[in-house]
Amino acid sequence: MGVVIPLEEKTQEPGIEGLLALVAADMERVNQTILSRAASDVSMIPEVANHLISSGGKRLRPMLTLATAGLCGYAGAGHIKLAASVEFMHTATLLHDDVVDESDMRRGKLAARMLWGNEASVLVGDFLLGQAFKMMVEVGSLPCLDVLSTAAAVIAEGEVMQLSAAKDTETSEDDYLAVIRAKTAALFGAASEVGALLGQRPKPEAAACRGYGLNLGIAFQLIDDALDYGGTSAKLGKNVGDDFREGKITLPVVLSFRRGTQKQREFWRRTLENGEIAEGDLEAAIAMMHKHRALEDTIERARHYGAMARDALELFPPSPWKFALSDVVDFCVNRAY
């Protein structure tokens, strides 16, 4: 057997205490499943996997699977393996993302690629995806397998879309939203939908859970985009301005570019398209974003998608699960403050 590293205790955060309490017992089983399925006789695999798995992520996506299963009255054990599958899919995309983006940091510590190299990061990501699909098959629900495998393909499409739009300051808001729908929201949506499918709920309820997750995922990513220019390193788990330094076109950039003068647009082309970043450019970028209300409007759009996520839950009768899922929306949006 390979080396496994114990998961660190997660600190509770305002807005998700209700969800954490409801899923605590099930998350214990999910965490045990994650550790056992990340094990391998090839010692580098658990070393790389657990570097990221045990690094303090909130496990929000697998918690959505557990919560929607609870919301829909599921009483079996399949949600444990599906939640672990969702976390493995997410971890695999992070490992791959850091290679594509040439990121140095992830969740406040060195990215796996900085310690083991790009090749190991990609291959361990592939291993985790394989384990995720193996667990999905073991659950034996063809609808769940369909939803999660479709999400895996959509996420990959989103990555390629982002690559195509990289450093392109002409990217429109619609183009950018299409990227994050695929790259981020698809997994939120799938994670939420499979809980309802396990509960064998009618199609409208499964669609409502999916809508909740998709809109929550968009709101979550938009707040991340705003925090990269207006947050703190401690809150982000990475350096403020990483998106800027990596030439990423995110919504605050799209809005600033559209609303800026010709001279300001030249600034964005120089820094993001050409990668010519000088001392003080990040501060200038943030100042421009404040001038054009780009950060405030990004947060406002996140609130809009958050409201849509909350509305999707209205199909369900009042319950602790429903209230907890509604609180998660507030948690995701209020990270900006």
Order of alpha helices (4+ residues) and beta strands (2+ residues): alpha-alpha-alpha-alpha-beta-beta-alpha-alpha-alpha-alpha-alpha-alpha-alpha-alpha-alpha-alpha-alpha-alpha-alpha
